[in-house]
Amino acid sequence: MTVSSRRFRTTTALAGLTAAALAMTACGSGAQGGSGDKLKVVASTNVWASVAQAVGGDRIEVEALISDPATDPHSYESTPRDAAKVTDADLVVLNGGGYDEFVEQILAGKPKPVVEAFAGEHGEPAHPAEPAHPAEPAPPAEPAPGDGHGHPAPAPADEHGHPAPPPADGHGPPAPAPADGHAPADEHGHSEPAQPAPADEHGHAEPAPAEPAPAEGHGHEGHDHSVNEHVWYDLHLVHETAERIADELGKLQPADAQAFKDSAARFSDEVGGLEARTQQLAAAQQGKKVIVTEPVAHYLVEAAKLDDVTPPEFVKAIESESDPSAAAVAEIQNAVNSKQAAAVIYNPQTESPVTESVRRAAEQNQTPVVEMTELLPEGRTYVQWMGDQITALETALNRNP
């Protein structure tokens, strides 16, 4: 769902979560590392718990606040027990971007080490691991050159006593116009010297060639994560998040810092294999049309270079958790019935009568339906789960050449 429209429903009980958490953890040691000197990591969902486990291995204890595949994380309401777990954790891993806002609210005001996946594309996380350091005072300004008595040095002059023209980089006093008043001027009205050094029209040195605009596609090459917070479908961002988890764990347990980095590298290699498979899928299926009942797999669809032809009005209604208009429902039903798409991507965790009707229409028209979810099935790791979904999508697209 979009960041602007998808927020967890917050109940009045949330106001008491912090107090309840303190009460439940009052008897705890609060010591770093959890039981048996293992670091205690809490993740908002079992997706990020799996990523953290891949990095930390048997050196950490990981617990997910949301792990039931039948649960819709968008409507999850946190409990005092959740708050206690977050408060007692050595490290918290969350999705961010408004997806698991209840964790952000529990963390408010707590100097807790946090890895926020969404923040990987948007700068520092909302809850930095350490309190900000006070700003250092700026060094005193160097005095302007002068004659030693506090008077500024006179501007350099030419052999006739006239002020010299500015250098090619544009610094220094501007040159006056010649006596005839017809000296050429730049677009800002600054007179140009009669014999300019090689420069642009403003007297500035030629700039370096401009960076090319980011290409459409990947977030680090064009993704705009402000439109979709389901960032665990962005494979590149996932392995970047694993590296950030390794960094934080290494700070908490320096003796194992290299082991955490090595584990993150191995995990990144596995995710790189998924990226390679997605690139192969794009090469074979680029441009094929899909319809989605909710854009949970937006970044995977984008990486595979598929064409999402879901009617915008339908998507907007689903994103805002409102009922689509009759016209929007008719439009998506027509798209399915006319077999515009090679596959329908379906999120069973946000099922509704409207999305169920879309699925039935697809099945009646023998259009493959691919389920893509927000939580891991029991007994599967992140890499296994994502690999299964890529395989399912590839199989569906191959059915409609």
N, C-alpha and C positions, 0 to 999 in steps of 0.2 A: 504494500500500500504506500501511497505517497506520504512523505514526511509531514506535509502541511495538513493532511486530513486524517492520518492514522495516529491516534493517541490512545493509550490504554485508558479504560474506564476507571476512574479513581473514585473510591468510595470514601465515606466519612471515616472509616476505620483506618485509613492511611495516616491520618493525623496522629494516631497513637502508636504507629509502628516503631518509631525510634525509642519511645519509652519502653515499649514491650521488649524490644531487642535488648536494651540495656539490662532489663530485669532478667531475661533468659540467659544472658552471658555474664552476669555479675559474678557467678561462681567459677567462670572459666579462667584459665591462666592468663589469657591474652598474650602469651608468649609467641614469638614468631616461629613458624615452622610446623605448627599443629602437632598431632600425636606422633610419637616415634621419630621426631625431628623431620617429619615430612611437611613440606609446605602445604598449606590448606588453600585450595583454589575453588572459588565459586563462580559458576558461569550462569548467565541468564537462561540459556537453552542448552539442550544436549548437543546441538551442532557445535557451539563454541566450546563446550566441555570436551568434546572429542578432539578438537584441534589442540586444546591445552594439554590433554592427556598424551597426545602424540609427541608433544614437546617435552613435557615433564617426566613422562614414564613413571617408574616406580619411586621416583623421588618426591612425588606430590600426591596429594589426595584431591580428587576433583569431584564436585557435586553440581549437578544442574538443577536450577529452580523449576524449569519446565522441561519435562521429558516424555509425557504421555502423548503418543502420536495422535490421539483423538482430540487433544486440546487445541483450541484456536488461540495462539499466543496474543492475537490482537485484543481479545476480550478477557485475558487473564487478570485476575485480581489477586494481588499479593497478600500475604498473611504475616502476622507477627513472627512466625517461625522463619519465613523467608528473610525478614529484616534481621533476625538474630544471626542467620547464616552469613549474610553479607557483612554484618558488623564484625563477626569473628574471623573472617577470612584474611589470609595474608595477601591474596591477590584476587581481584574481581575482573572477570572478562565479560564484556557485554557487547551487544550489537551496536547500540547507539542509534542516532538519527531519529529518535522518537519511537523506535520499535519496541524497546523494553524500558520505557520511561519510568516504570515503577522502580527499577533498580537505581536509576539516576536520582530519584526522589529519596530513596533510602540513603544514598551516598551523600546527599547534600550536606555540606559543611564538614565532612569527615576527610582528613588527610590520608586517604587510603590509596595504595598502589592500584591502578586501574589500567586495563587495556581495552580501549573502545575501538572496535573494528571500523566503524563508519568514519571515525576521526582520521583514519589513515589517508583519506582523500581530502580532509578538510582542516588540516593543521592539528594543533594540540587537542587532546581529549578534554571534555568538559570538567573532568575531575583529575587533575594531574597527580602523579604519584607522590610528589613532594610539594610542600608549600612554596609559593613563589619567593625567591630571594629579594630582599629590598634592593631597589635600584641603586647602583653606585653613582656617586656624584660625578657630574661631568667635569673633565679637566678644565682648569682655567684657560680662558681664551688667550691665544698668543697676542701680544700687543702689535698693533699695526706699525709698519716701518715708519720711522720719523727722523727728526733731526736731533733727538735726545732731549728735547725740552717739552715734549708732549705735543708738538705740532706734527701733523702728517707730512710725509715726504711729498715734495712736489711731483706732479706727473712728469714723466719723461718728455722731452721736447726735441724737435728736429733742429737742424742747424740754423733755422730762422727764428727759433723760439716758439714755434707753434707746437701744440701738443702732438705727440706721435700717434699714429693710427694704432688701433688695437691689434694684438697678435692674432694669428690665424685661428686660435681656439676660442676667440671671442671674449677673453678675459681682459680687464684693463679698461681705461676710459675710452669712450667712443671718439672717433676722429671727427673734427668739425667739417662742415661742407666747405668746398673751395670758395674763393671770393666771388666767383660768378654765380654761385647759388644753384648750379645745374648738375651737381654731382649726383650720380645714381644712388638711390637709397634702396634698402631691402624692404620687405613687406611690412616691417615693424617701424619703418621710418628712420632706421639707423643708417647713417652715411657709411658707405663702403670705401676702403682705401683705394687709391688709384691703381696700385699693383697688388691685388690680393694674393695671398698664398693659396695653393690648391685647397679648396674647401667648398662647402655648400654655399647657398646664397646668403646665409646669415653669418658667414665668417667662421663657422664651426668646422672642425675637422670632420672629414667624411665618416659617418658612423659605420660600424660593422654591419654586415648583411643581416637583415632581420631573420629571426627564427621563423620557420614555417608554422602556419596555424596548425593546432592539433587536429589530427585526422579523426573522423567519426569512428566510433568503435569503443576501444577499451578505455577505462576510466583514466588511467595514467596516460592515455593517448586520446582522450576525448569523452570518457564517461562523465556524466553529470549525475552524481549520486544524490543530489538534492531532489531528484524526481522519483527515486525508488530506494527504499532502505533495506531491501532484501539482499544485502551485500555478500552473503555467503555463497551466492551464485556467481560472484565475480571471482574466478579462480586465482587471478593474479593477486587480488587484494587479500585472499585467504592466506596465501603463503607469506605475504608481507606481514599479516597479523601474527602468524606463527613466529616470525622473527622478532616481533615486538614483545611477544609473550616470553620468548627466550631471554631477551634483554632484561625484562623485569624480574624474572625468576633468578637470573644471574646476580642481580643487585641484592636480592633477598638472601641468596645462598651462594656467595662468591666461590666457594670451593667447588661447586658444580657448574659454574658458569660455562665452561667449555663444553661440558656434556650436554647442557641445554642447547647450546648453539649447534652442536653436531646433530642432535635430534631434530632441531628445526630444519637443518639442511636436508636431512633424509626425507622429512615430511614434504619439504618444498619440491624435492625431486619427484615424489609421488604425485603431487598436485601438478607438476610440470607435465607428467604423463597424461593427465586429464586434459590439460591445455592442448597438448599435441593432438589428442583424439578430437577435441572440439574444432581445431583447425582443419583436420581431415574431413570432419563433417561439413564444415563451411565450404571446403573445396568441392565436395561432391553434391551438396544440396543448396548452395547459395541461391537466395531469391525465392525459395519455396515459401508458400504462404501458410501461416498458422493462425489459429484463433485461440485466445486465452480467456478462461473464465475469471481469472485474476492474474495480474502480471507478477506473480511471485518469482518466476524464472526469467525475468526481463533481461538480466545480464548474460545469461546463457544463450537465450534466443538471439541477442545482439551479437555475441561472439561467434555464433554459428551462422551469422549473416542471413537469418531467416526474415521473412517479411510478415510482421504482425498486422493482420488486417481486421482486428477486432474493432467494431464501431466505437469511435471515441466517446460518444455519449454513454454507451454501456459501461465502458471502463471507468468513466468519471463517476457514475452512480455507484458502482461497486466499490471504488476507492473511498468514497464518502460514506459508505455503509448505509446507503439509502436504496430504496427500490427503484430500479430503472423504469423509465417511462414506458408506456405501451409501445410508443414508436421505436424506442431503443431496443426493446425486446423483439419486436417484429423485425428490426433490421438485422440483429444477430441471428435470429432464426432463419431469415432469408439467406444470410451468408452461409450458414451451415447446410441448409436444404439445397442450395444451388452448388454445393461442393466447391466453394471458392478456396477452401483450405485443405492442405495435405494432411493436417492433424489438428486436433483440439487438445490444448494443454489445460489440465484440470487440477485445481487445488482442492482436495477433499476436506481440508481443515477449515475452509471458509464456505462450506456448502450451504446452499439456500434453495428454495423451490425454483427460483429462476435459473440458477446454475445447473441444477439437476435436469431442468427441461432442455437446456443446451446439450448436456451430455446425452440425454435420450435421443435427441434429434440427430446427433453425430452418429450414434450407434445404429440408428435406423437407416442412416444413409451410408453405412459402412465406412465412415471416416474414423480412422484410428484415434483413440483417446489415450493420452499419456498423462499419468498422474505425477505431479511434482509437488512436493510437500515442504513444510517449514521445519519439521523435526525429523530426527533419525528414527528409523524403525529399530525395534529392540535387537540388540546383538550385532549391529552394523556400525562400522567406523565412518567418519566423514568421507574418506577416500572411496570406500566400498559403496556407500550410498550414492555419492555423486556419480561414480562410475556406472552404477545400475541405471541411473536416470538418463545419462548420456546414451547408454545402450538402448534403452526403451525409446528415446526420441529418434535415434538412428533407425531402429527397426520400423517404427511407424512411418517415417519419411520414405523408407525404401519400399513400402507397400504402395505408395502413390508416385511412381516415377514421372 
